[in-house]
Amino acid sequence: MLVAALAVATSAPAQTRFHGAGGYGPRGSAGGGGYTTWSGNATTHQGRHWANGVNGGSYSGHNSYSSNPNGSAQANFSNSGHTSSGGNFSSNGAYSRGTNGTWSGSSQSSGSGQRGSYETSTSTSNGVTTHTATATNADGQTYSHSGTYTQGQGYSRNGSGPNGSYNTAVSSNNGATTRNTSATNASGGSYNGSTVSTPGQGITHTASCTNASGSAVSCN
């Protein structure tokens, strides 16, 4: 069964459109709705949604967005739920855009279940975006990752886990792009490499490797 969409107009100059939909069947039920309002050069939106499975899983969330005549805007969201096997998950975030078009804000997510758990976080400010993530499997082994991106300059990221660790960075300068990477495996062997790409000139690559004892070995 579907709920028909409904559109209404408020007194001029503002207009609001309402919408909704839902349904149910052998696997469960779901629905959602919201509204969007236009007034001059400003827009506002609010929405909600949900779902329920016949085996006990559920999901719900909401989101909102608004933009202003001066070019600024705001947005946020939140979602959460659980699985039929007892797992849980959630995410939320809030971002804003300044009158100069620059975005800032942050978001987070997490989850847990029979196979392990995870957490992530992302933030943006002044053209720099940073992301981190950590996951732990059912055996208690932990994997982690983090990275930073700077608009117009490049990015760096690193990670570690039971099999080793790595670190890589990419940057651009005077038309040339440089990528530096280092990695160490679980036994202590290492790799260090650098690749430079220059338009009209080509690509150069250098690398060095060591074994678990620290002695130099071929990277092939």
Backbone as a ProteinNet text record, in pm:
[ID]
protein_1_A
[PRIMARY]
MLVAALAVATSAPAQTRFHGAGGYGPRGSAGGGGYTTWSGNATTHQGRHWANGVNGGSYSGHNSYSSNPNGSAQANFSNSGHTSSGGNFSSNGAYSRGTNGTWSGSSQSSGSGQRGSYETSTSTSNGVTTHTATATNADGQTYSHSGTYTQGQGYSRNGSGPNGSYNTAVSSNNGATTRNTSATNASGGSYNGSTVSTPGQGITHTASCTNASGSAVSCN
[TERTIARY]
84.8	0	87.8	66	145.3	61.9	125.1	60.4	87.8	-15.4	2	72.3	156.1	225.5	125.1	145.6	55.5	132.2	87.7	154.3	56.4	97.1	14.1	97.8	35.3	104.2	54.1	144.8	108.1	90.2	61.3	39	164.7	148.7	261.9	339.7	471.8	547.4	600.2	582.7	636.9	552.4	619.2	550.1	608.1	521.4	564.5	509.8	597.3	553.9	575.7	468.7	475.1	477	548.4	550.8	564.3	509.1	517.8	493.8	552.1	533.5	559.4	496.6	516.2	462.3	498.3	450	481.4	418.3	446.2	429.5	492.8	485.7	540.7	569.5	616	745.8	828.5	958.1	957.5	848.3	843.5	772.2	800.3	733.8	834.3	801.2	889.1	806.7	858.4	787.6	878.1	830.2	906.4	826.2	871.2	802.7	881.9	833.7	901.5	836.7	901.3	849.6	964.9	941.2	1037	965.1	1024.1	964.7	1056.1	997.8	1069.6	1010.9	1097.2	1053.1	1157	1125.4	1224.5	1340.3	1461	1578.8	1624.1	1536.9	1569.1	1492.6	1558.6	1498.3	1520.4	1417.4	1426.7	1365.8	1435.7	1385.2	1399.6	1298.8	1302	1247.9	1315.6	1268.6	1294	1209.6	1226.4	1194.6	1255	1231.4	1251.7	1192.1	1202.5	1174.6	1221.2	1193.4	1199.4	1112	1108.2	1100.3	1189.4	1186.9	1110.7	1060.4	980.3	1064.9	1197.1	1283.9	1336.4	1293.3	1331.5	1427.1	1481.6	1569.2	1490.5	1553.7	1485.5	1586	1533.7	1616.4	1531.6	1590.8	1520.1	1620.9	1576.4	1666.1	1593.5	1665.7	1609.3	1720.1	1680.4	1775.2	1710.8	1793.5	1743.1	1845.2	1795.2	1881.2	1816.3	1899.5	1849.1	1954.5	1910.6	1999.6	1943	2032.2	1993.1	2024.5	1958.8	1981.8	2126.3	2202.4	2342.2	2438.9	2387	2471.9	2512.7	2488	2522.5	2418.8	2456.9	2366.7	2404.3	2309.6	2331.9	2265.6	2325.7	2269.6	2307.9	2219.1	2252	2170.8	2218.9	2149.8	2178.8	2094.7	2113.5	2040.4	2107.8	2048.6	2091.9	2008.2	2043.9	1954.2	1999.2	1918.7	1987.5	1922.4	1982.8	1938	2020.3	1992.1	1919.1	1865.8	1792.8	1883.8	2015.4	2109.7	2168.2	2122.8	2168.9	2271.1	2309.1	2403.3	2339.8	2420.9	2373	2459	2401.6	2476.3	2411.4	2493.4	2441.8	2536.8	2484.9	2565.9	2497.6	2576.2	2520	2623.5	2578.2	2670	2600.6	2680	2628.2	2733	2690.4	2780.5	2717.9	2802.4	2754.4	2843.1	2783.5	2855.9	2852.4	2969	2976.5	2938	2928.1	2891.8	2998	3120	3226.3	3229.8	3134.8	3126.3	3206.4	3274.3	3356.4	3271.3	3284.9	3210	3291.4	3224.2	3287	3186.8	3237.6	3148.9	3212.4	3133.7	3187	3075.8	3117	3023.4	3090.7	3010.4	3060.4	2970.7	3026.5	2947.8	3010	2929.1	2977.9	2883.9	2936.3	2855	2919.7	2841	2892.6	2801.7	2861.6	2785.2	2869.4	2823.6	2891.8	3030.2	3052.5	3180.6	3278.8	3235.7	3326.8	3259.9	3341.8	3289.9	3374.3	3320	3393.6	3349.9	3438.3	3408.1	3476.7	3408.1	3468.3	3436	3519.6	3499	3556.9	3483.3	3528.2	3499.3	3596.1	3575.8	3635.4	3573.5	3617.5	3619.6	3729.9	3740.3	3852.4	3825.3	3926.2	3995.2	3919.4	3974.5	4048.9	4049.2	4118.9	4016.5	4021.2	3932.4	4014.2	3974.7	4044	3947.9	3995.9	3912	3988.5	3922.6	3981.6	3882.9	3936.8	3852.2	3925.7	3852.1	3906.2	3806.6	3856.7	3770.8	3837.8	3758.3	3806.4	3723.3	3789.2	3714.1	3679.7	3612.2	3564.7	3678	3797.9	3913.6	3989.6	3942.4	4008	4118.7	4139.1	4240.9	4189.1	4273.5	4232.2	4302.2	4225.1	4275.1	4242.4	4338	4313.6	4361.1	4297.8	4330.4	4303	4386.2	4359.9	4414.8	4353.5	4397.3	4358.3	4434	4407.2	4417.9	4318.4	4318.9	4313.3	4405.9	4408.6	4377.5	4271	4225.1	4334.7	4361.9	4459.7	4604	4628.2	4765.5	4797.6	4707.3	4732.3	4674.5	4719.7	4666	4772.7	4747.1	4831.5	4741.1	4787.7	4709.4	4801.2	4756.6	4833.8	4738.6	4788.7	4706.6	4792.1	4731.5	4802.5	4704.1	4759.6	4679	4767.7	4708.7	4787.5	4892	4870	4963.2	5072.6	5068.3	5170.8	5113.4	5189.1	5146.6	5194.7	5136.1	5176.4	5157.6	5223.7	5212.2	5235.7	5146.5	5162.5	5120.3	5185.1	5152.8	5166.9	5073.8	5076.1	5067.2	5156.2	5155.9	5186.6	5145.2	5169.3	5242.1	5341.8	5418.9	5474	5442.2	5488.9	5457.4	5338.7	5293.3	5336.2	5430.4	5478.1	5402.4	5366.7	5298.5	5392.3	5409.1	5500	5421.8	5451	5388.8	5498.1	5499.8	5594.2	5519.2	5569.9	5502.6	5603	5567.1	5645.8	5552.2	5601.6	5520.1	5609.3	5555.2	5626.2	5532.5	5578.6	5491.9	5505.8	5427.6	5421.9	5554.6	5637.5	5765.1	5878.2	5852	5952.9	6017.6	5985.9	6036.8	5975.4	6049.8	6000.4	6019.3	5940.6	5948	5939.2	6024	6017.4	6030.9	5933.5	5936.4	5888.5	5931.4	5891.7	5867.7	5757	5722.4	5692.1	5753.1	5732.8	5683.7	5572.1	5515.8	5518.2	5588	5599	5542.3	5440.9	5382.5	5487.8	5485.6	5579.4	5715.6	5741.9	5872.8	5865.3	5753.9	5739	5733.9	5760.6	5749.7	5882.6	5926.5	6045.4	6006.7	6071.1	6038	6165	6176.1	6286.7	6229.4	6299.2	6249.6	6364.2	6347.8	6442.9	6365.5	6419.3	6353.1	6452	6403.8	6485.8	6411	6482.5	6418.3	6397.8	6350.4	6319.2	6440.7	6562.2	6684.9	6739.5	6674.6	6720.3	6819.3	6849	6942.3	6870.8	6945.5	6886.3	6859.6	6742	6704.3	6637.4	6624.5	6557.4	6409.5	6352.3	6208.8	6123.5	6184	6107.2	6044
-118.9	0	123	213.6	334.6	454.2	545.5	670.5	770.7	826.8	917.5	1044.2	1099.8	1225.1	1338.4	1434.6	1547.5	1676.2	1763.7	1891.3	2003	2100	2215.7	2341	2449.8	2577.5	2669.2	2729	2823.7	2960.1	3058	3192	3245.1	3314	3369.2	3464.4	3471.7	3404.1	3266.9	3225.6	3097.5	2983	2870.5	2750.3	2631.1	2539.1	2419.9	2295.9	2198.3	2071.6	1960.8	1889.1	1775.8	1646.6	1547	1418.9	1305.7	1191.3	1075.8	948.2	840.2	710.6	601.4	487.2	375.9	248	137.5	10.2	-101.3	-215.8	-331.3	-457.3	-564.2	-689.6	-802.2	-916.8	-1033.4	-1010.5	-917.1	-894.9	-782.2	-708.4	-601	-478.9	-365.8	-241.5	-127.8	-23.8	92.2	214.3	329.8	453.1	573.5	685.3	808.9	926.5	1043.9	1164.1	1287.4	1400.1	1524.9	1641.2	1754.1	1872	1961.4	2038.3	2136.8	2268.6	2375	2507.9	2600.3	2673.3	2774.7	2910.9	3003.2	3138.7	3235.6	3302.8	3387.9	3303.3	3335.6	3258.2	3164.4	3138.9	3049.6	2918.8	2806.9	2674.6	2601.2	2535.5	2456.1	2319.1	2213.4	2077.6	1998.9	1918.1	1827.1	1691.7	1583.7	1452.2	1347.1	1243.4	1130.3	1000.9	887.7	759.7	648.4	532.4	420.9	289.9	179.8	46.8	-54.3	-153.3	-260.4	-394.9	-486.9	-619.8	-717.7	-823.1	-919.9	-1000.5	-1001.5	-1077	-993.9	-867.7	-784.1	-671.3	-665.4	-555	-427	-313.1	-185.6	-77.9	28.9	140.6	266.5	378.2	505.5	619.1	730.6	843.9	968.8	1079	1205.7	1289.2	1386.3	1477.5	1612.9	1715.3	1849.8	1929.8	2028.6	2112.2	2249.2	2351.5	2486.6	2568.6	2650	2741	2882	2979.9	3117.7	3206.4	3318.6	3407.5	3453.9	3458	3504.2	3394.9	3275.3	3166.9	3068.9	3098.6	3005.6	2893	2780.8	2666.2	2583	2502.8	2413.1	2278.6	2169.5	2036.6	1947.2	1857.3	1758.7	1632.1	1520.9	1393.6	1306.6	1209.3	1114	985.2	870.5	741.4	639.8	545	439.7	319.2	206.5	86.2	-32.8	-148	-271	-386.5	-489.4	-604.7	-711.3	-809.1	-916.7	-1004.4	-1002.2	-1085	-1011.8	-888.8	-815.3	-708.1	-685.9	-579.9	-442.8	-340.9	-203.4	-114.1	-8.4	86.1	223.8	326.4	463.2	555.6	666.7	769	902.5	1008.9	1142.8	1243.2	1359.2	1460.9	1594.6	1699.4	1834.4	1913.5	1979.5	2057.5	2193.1	2290.5	2423.3	2480.9	2564.4	2631.3	2781.3	2843.9	2987.2	3062.6	3191.1	3273.3	3269	3226.3	3214.7	3077.2	2989	2857.2	2750.4	2781.8	2685.1	2606.3	2472.1	2385.4	2353.5	2333.1	2288.1	2203.5	2113.3	2029.1	1894.6	1802.5	1670.8	1566.8	1439.1	1327.8	1209.7	1122.3	1006.2	886.4	768.2	646.2	536.7	441.5	330.3	212.7	94.7	-25	-139.1	-236.2	-353.6	-471.2	-590.2	-710.8	-833.4	-947.2	-1073	-1077.3	-1003.7	-1007.8	-901.2	-814.6	-712.9	-577.4	-473.2	-337	-239.3	-120.6	-17.8	120.3	217.6	357.5	441.7	542.9	633.1	777.4	868.9	1010.8	1090.9	1190	1276.9	1420.9	1509.6	1651.7	1735.1	1849.1	1939.9	2082.1	2152.4	2291.5	2359.5	2479	2558.5	2482.9	2402.9	2331.1	2204.3	2165	2044.2	1942.4	1821.4	1713.8	1602.7	1561	1455.9	1340.5	1218	1100.2	996.7	936.3	827.4	711.4	590.2	471.5	363.9	294.3	184	68.9	-51.8	-169.8	-282.5	-356	-470.9	-592.5	-700.5	-818.3	-905.8	-1016	-1102.8	-1165.9	-1173	-1230.4	-1128.1	-1002.8	-899.2	-827.2	-856.9	-787.6	-650.7	-549	-412.2	-357.5	-293.4	-225.3	-76.6	9.6	153.3	224.1	335	413.3	559.8	647.2	790.9	857.8	967.1	1038.5	1184.5	1267.4	1410.5	1457.1	1531.5	1588.2	1739.8	1806.3	1952.5	1997.5	2072.7	2112.9	2184.8	2133.5	2195.3	2162.7	2084.1	2053	1904.1	1820.2	1677.5	1610.4	1488.1	1412.7	1321.5	1278.1	1178.5	1082.9	957.5	860.2	752.2	689.2	581.7	482.9	362.7	259.5	150.6	71.9	-38.9	-148.9	-271.3	-386.8	-504.9	-622.7	-741.9	-775.6	-735.1	-769	-664.6	-553.4	-451.3	-311.5	-217.7	-77.9	-10.4	104.2	179.4	327.7	407.3	552.3	603.2	685.4	738	883.6	962.2	1104.3	1144.8	1225.1	1274.6	1426	1493	1639.2	1687.6	1810.4	1872	2004.3	2027.3	2150.6	2183.3	2302.4	2346.9	2247.4	2188.6	2096.1	1953.2	1926.2	1789.9	1728.3	1600.7	1528.1	1423.2	1426.6	1334.8	1246.1	1115.8	1020.6	945	955.1	883.9	779.1	656.4	547.8	464.8	429.1	336.5	233.4	109.7	1.9	-96.9	-154	-255	-372.4	-494.3	-609.7	-663.9	-764.8	-815.3	-874	-920.5	-981	-879.5	-752.8	-649	-605.1	-669.8	-624.5	-490.8	-408.5	-274.2	-238	-138.8	-84.2	67.1	137.5	282.4	319.3	393.4	428.6	569.5	625.8	760.5	762.7	820.9	834	979.7	1032.4	1171.3	1173.8	1241.8	1256.8	1403.9	1433.8	1572	1580.1	1663.4	1674.7	1709.9	1635.7	1660.4	1598.7	1543.8	1484.9	1336.3	1290.3	1149.5	1119.8	993	944.4	883.4	918	856	786.4	673.7	597.7	542.4	557.1	500	423.2	315.8	236.5	162.8	133.7	52.9	-36.9	-156.8	-253.6	-319.8	-362.9	-436.1	-558.9	-657.5	-775.6	-755.5	-859.2	-848.3	-814.9	-845.2	-815.4	-675.6	-604.8	-470.4	-467.3	-580.9	-584.4	-549.4	-477.9	-438.5	-561.5	-563.5	-670.8	-609	-689	-643.3	-620.5	-518.2	-490.4	-572.4	-648.8	-729.7	-849.4
0	0	0	-94	-103.4	-64.6	5.3	41.5	-68.4	-124.7	-237.9	-194	-283.7	-256.1	-256.1	-169.4	-155.2	-172.4	-260.1	-281.8	-253.2	-173.3	-143	-155.8	-181	-191.5	-82.1	-10.3	93.7	31.2	112.6	62.1	-4.3	-115.7	-189.8	-99.4	-116.9	-221.6	-180.3	-54.1	-9.4	-61.9	-96.5	-138.8	-64	-24.3	47.3	-21.3	-40.2	-98.4	4.9	36.6	126.7	44.8	92.2	21.5	121.9	87.6	174.6	97.1	141.1	77.2	179.1	159.5	250.4	191.5	250.9	202.1	299.1	279.9	362.8	278.5	322.6	249.4	333	271	345.9	422.2	377.7	441.4	544.3	555.5	653.6	600.3	658	620.4	616.1	541.7	529.3	494.8	531.3	500.2	517.3	471.6	484.7	435.2	469.3	425.6	461.6	417.6	447	376.4	384.7	316.1	272.8	169	119.3	101	151.3	142.5	63.5	-32.5	-110.4	-77.8	-41.4	-10.2	-63.3	-172.7	-236.1	-285.1	-243.1	-279.9	-168.6	-72.5	38.7	24.3	61.6	54.3	186.2	235.6	357.2	332.3	376.2	358.9	488.2	519.7	633.8	588	626.1	585.1	691.6	692.7	784.4	709.7	755.1	691	793.6	767.5	860.1	787.3	846.7	792.8	905.8	901.7	1000.2	928.6	961.4	902.3	988	926.7	1001.2	1100.1	1082.1	1173	1289.1	1299.3	1411.8	1380.5	1260.6	1223.5	1201.1	1223.7	1203.7	1164.3	1104.5	1058.4	1060.5	1102.2	1100.4	1086.3	1037	1021.7	979.8	980.5	934.7	871.2	792.3	730.1	711	704.8	681.6	600.8	529.3	447.1	434.2	436.3	413.5	340.6	247.8	176.6	186	188.4	212.1	91.8	80.4	-34.3	-49.1	60.5	52.5	8.5	-25.4	-72.2	34.4	160.5	267.4	274.7	337.4	348	468.8	515.6	627.8	596.5	641.8	622.2	738.7	775.7	878.5	856.3	913.1	899.3	1021	1042.1	1150.2	1113.7	1126.6	1096.2	1202.1	1231.8	1326.5	1303.2	1355.6	1342.6	1403.9	1393.6	1441.3	1352.7	1347.6	1264.1	1342.8	1272.2	1338.9	1423	1394.2	1470.5	1590.6	1616.9	1734	1707.8	1582.9	1550.4	1557.3	1577.7	1584	1496.4	1440.8	1359.6	1370.4	1349.8	1354.5	1278.8	1233.2	1167.8	1184.1	1188.8	1197.8	1149.4	1110.8	1063.6	1045.5	1040.5	1018.8	941	834.9	751	720.1	694.1	657.8	547.8	464.1	357.1	381	377.2	396.5	270.8	281.3	165.5	56	89.8	-10.2	-75.6	-39.6	-100.6	-30.2	80.1	152.3	251.9	246.6	336.8	462.1	573.2	696.4	773.4	857.2	936	963.2	1013.3	1048.3	1044.1	1035.1	1040	1109.3	1166.8	1239.1	1208.2	1217.9	1204.6	1289.7	1331.4	1411.9	1395.1	1426.5	1418	1493.2	1531	1600.5	1571.9	1574.8	1548.9	1575.9	1527.6	1553.7	1489.4	1382.8	1313.4	1361.3	1453.1	1505	1515.7	1513	1527.8	1446.4	1423.2	1350.2	1396.3	1374.3	1399.5	1292.5	1240.4	1143.5	1180.9	1136.2	1161.6	1045.3	998.7	889.7	927.3	906.3	934.2	821.8	793.6	688.3	741.6	717.8	761.3	684.6	633.2	563.7	451	376.6	263.6	297.9	425.4	469.1	520.6	464.5	507.1	570.8	690.3	763.2	789.3	765.8	786.5	868.2	964.5	1043	1050	1059.4	1069.5	1148.6	1230.6	1309.2	1306.4	1282.8	1281.3	1359.3	1432.7	1509.1	1471.7	1428.1	1388.4	1508	1480.9	1589.2	1666.9	1608.7	1677.2	1760.7	1761	1838.1	1765	1636.2	1557.8	1514.4	1526.9	1498.6	1375.2	1289.1	1171.5	1185.9	1152.8	1163.7	1037.7	1007.3	888.6	918.2	866	874.2	749.5	711.7	593.6	598.8	528	521	376.5	330.4	196.3	206	140.1	136.7	-4.7	-19.3	-151.6	-230.1	-350.8	-438.9	-406.9	-301.4	-262	-263.6	-218	-217.8	-95.3	-69.5	42.8	101.6	222.4	288.5	363.2	376.8	450.6	505.2	611.5	672.5	736.8	757.4	817.8	878.3	963.9	1027	1061.7	1071.8	1106.7	1133.3	1150.1	1180.6	1074.3	949.6	842.2	820.6	894.9	879.9	880	825	822.8	694.9	662	543.6	566.8	484.6	488.1	346.4	296.7	162	158	72.5	59.1	-87.4	-135.3	-272.5	-268.2	-341.5	-343.9	-484.7	-513.5	-644	-625.5	-712	-703.7	-842.1	-891.8	-1022.9	-1133.7	-1126.6	-1229.3	-1210.2	-1120.7	-1096.1	-977.9	-992.4	-885.7	-827	-695.1	-627.1	-531.1	-537.4	-446.4	-371.9	-240	-155.3	-73.4	-73.4	-4.2	75	196.4	277.2	336.5	349.1	404.4	478.2	584.3	663.4	686.7	656.5	677.9	819.4	849.1	986.4	1033.1	940.4	978.4	989.8	953.8	967.3	837.5	725.1	596.5	558.6	483.3	453.2	305.7	262.6	128	138	63	52.4	-94.7	-145.1	-286.6	-311.7	-423.9	-462.3	-613.2	-654.4	-795.6	-825.9	-930.7	-970.7	-1114.4	-1136.5	-1270.4	-1309	-1420.9	-1468.5	-1609.3	-1633.2	-1767.1	-1872.4	-1980.3	-2089.2	-2069.2	-1951	-1922.7	-1890	-1832.5	-1802.4	-1654.4	-1621.3	-1484.2	-1441	-1321.3	-1262.6	-1133	-1104.4	-985.4	-921.5	-791.6	-715.9	-597.2	-555.7	-443.9	-376.6	-248.7	-172.4	-78	-52.8	33	127.5	241.9	338.5	385.4	434	491.7	641.8	707.8	850.8	935.5	885.1	958.5	930.1	836.7	802.2	689.9	630.5	517.6	387.8	299	171.9	84.2	21	-70.4	-192.6	-297.5	-418.2	-390.4	-450.2	-432.5	-527.7	-619.2	-713.5	-643.1
[MASK]
++++++++++++++++++++++++++++++++++++++++++++++++++++++++++++++++++++++++++++++++++++++++++++++++++++++++++++++++++++++++++++++++++++++++++++++++++++++++++++++++++++++++++++++++++++++++++++++++++++++++++++++++++++++++++++

